[in-house]
């Protein structure tokens, strides 16, 4: 009787240990997923994109207005939409929107708020919905009348349209810019000198949302070669498709282990066997989820 | 036999703790960054809009449940953090020294602005503060005027207190010139190939007094 009970307890302990191991292993898998990483690297080139954060899959989208939005704010938003719809890249239109009624489904829903604790306007990511690839299925954009009704906004022709265009940029997948980019639409404050998408904003948009509106956005998650740390500039030297010639530097202030190729001259199958990798179109920007190679570790390796 | 039972009990407790810990860790994982256009406020704007300009010490983080009844808590939007904070020194001379306030910061462990980390207990900042309002309903909760631009780390060098704009490091001196928030004659600190703009807190105190005095004269 005692022996049987002991066996029962031993089995229970074993089961608990196995169960804990499974749970633990599962959590390692969760945290090891590359989607946990935020890429912030391209600020130096005038645009920065959210490959692993919420973004949209193309330039074709739709919007609607919350039922309480007044006409003036609807016009601001339509003005922002116009700014993107009039953009072209290589002669082709990059964005097209359909306005839906409040009862219909739309990718963007615009709300009007009055809240002094928030910014001028924002893409409300905590209340957005995305699919498994972090592509928006629904993105609320909130316009804050606390600021947008102030004379410097309301009475300045086109300023509130610019605010809306900035938020639509976030919807597409463009990040705010902080460094020397006050002349870009995605500059983080409402003091940008560019009230419409600049060529850099457009380039970022076509990278994140698809090269042209007819193409779908995909990106390569692993490409471990063609990039190396440059210890002098504390950046990463990135090689072009052809002949492994360095074409520029990927400044990666916040996440040194990551790199990014932003060359836009590689719109064909690119044999980089000399560098040890190949790539396929239509990527203009390719995220390089390389292993951690720091200047310190490189120096150690060379020594 | 008794030991086995005890062992199983201990294992069960460990297991439950593990589950609780791992789920709370997952709850607080950063999901992404808040994105929005920040207003541009001059030093004078910030001074006028701020009811309090104070050195503030974070005492504790408040749970959302504690704060939800306040109308300034926007429609259940859970992108904010709330703290109980102590006014260490009020530079606008509104007799708030030593008082406690509730402070609202945009962002939480899941969602925050990229250059605006969530405050931690015992951290001390210089903050430009005003009362929060939603749809013109004024709350007792304070928010940071100018957001990142109204948040300064406090550092001590040679027994003098300096303030440094939080989360902002600049690549060149020109950038600092553009972004001189306070209008004070800033000292430039250079380290790690980055520039930081810092200023003496004492200078700020006098500047506030002078500016307010000028305002009164008008």
Boltz contact constraints between the chains, C-beta under 6 A:
constraints:
  - contact:
      token1: [A, 9]
      token2: [B, 4]
      max_distance: 6.0
  - contact:
      token1: [A, 16]
      token2: [B, 11]
      max_distance: 6.0
  - contact:
      token1: [A, 20]
      token2: [B, 15]
      max_distance: 6.0
  - contact:
      token1: [A, 27]
      token2: [B, 22]
      max_distance: 6.0
  - contact:
      token1: [A, 53]
      token2: [B, 32]
      max_distance: 6.0
  - contact:
      token1: [A, 114]
      token2: [B, 135]
      max_distance: 6.0
  - contact:
      token1: [A, 115]
      token2: [B, 74]
      max_distance: 6.0
  - contact:
      token1: [A, 115]
      token2: [B, 134]
      max_distance: 6.0
  - contact:
      token1: [A, 116]
      token2: [B, 133]
      max_distance: 6.0
  - contact:
      token1: [A, 117]
      token2: [B, 104]
      max_distance: 6.0
  - contact:
      token1: [A, 117]
      token2: [B, 132]
      max_distance: 6.0
  - contact:
      token1: [A, 117]
      token2: [B, 143]
      max_distance: 6.0
  - contact:
      token1: [A, 119]
      token2: [B, 36]
      max_distance: 6.0
  - contact:
      token1: [A, 119]
      token2: [B, 37]
      max_distance: 6.0
  - contact:
      token1: [A, 119]
      token2: [B, 38]
      max_distance: 6.0
  - contact:
      token1: [A, 120]
      token2: [B, 37]
      max_distance: 6.0
  - contact:
      token1: [A, 120]
      token2: [B, 39]
      max_distance: 6.0
  - contact:
      token1: [A, 121]
      token2: [B, 36]
      max_distance: 6.0
  - contact:
      token1: [A, 121]
      token2: [B, 37]
      max_distance: 6.0
  - contact:
      token1: [A, 122]
      token2: [B, 36]
      max_distance: 6.0
  - contact:
      token1: [A, 123]
      token2: [B, 35]
      max_distance: 6.0
  - contact:
      token1: [A, 125]
      token2: [B, 32]
      max_distance: 6.0
  - contact:
      token1: [A, 126]
      token2: [B, 79]
      max_distance: 6.0
  - contact:
      token1: [A, 126]
      token2: [B, 111]
      max_distance: 6.0
  - contact:
      token1: [A, 147]
      token2: [B, 39]
      max_distance: 6.0
  - contact:
      token1: [A, 163]
      token2: [B, 37]
      max_distance: 6.0
  - contact:
      token1: [A, 166]
      token2: [B, 37]
      max_distance: 6.0
  - contact:
      token1: [A, 170]
      token2: [B, 35]
      max_distance: 6.0
  - contact:
      token1: [A, 188]
      token2: [B, 38]
      max_distance: 6.0
  - contact:
      token1: [A, 189]
      token2: [B, 38]
      max_distance: 6.0
  - contact:
      token1: [A, 189]
      token2: [B, 40]
      max_distance: 6.0
  - contact:
      token1: [A, 190]
      token2: [B, 37]
      max_distance: 6.0
  - contact:
      token1: [A, 190]
      token2: [B, 39]
      max_distance: 6.0
  - contact:
      token1: [A, 190]
      token2: [B, 40]
      max_distance: 6.0
  - contact:
      token1: [A, 191]
      token2: [B, 40]
      max_distance: 6.0
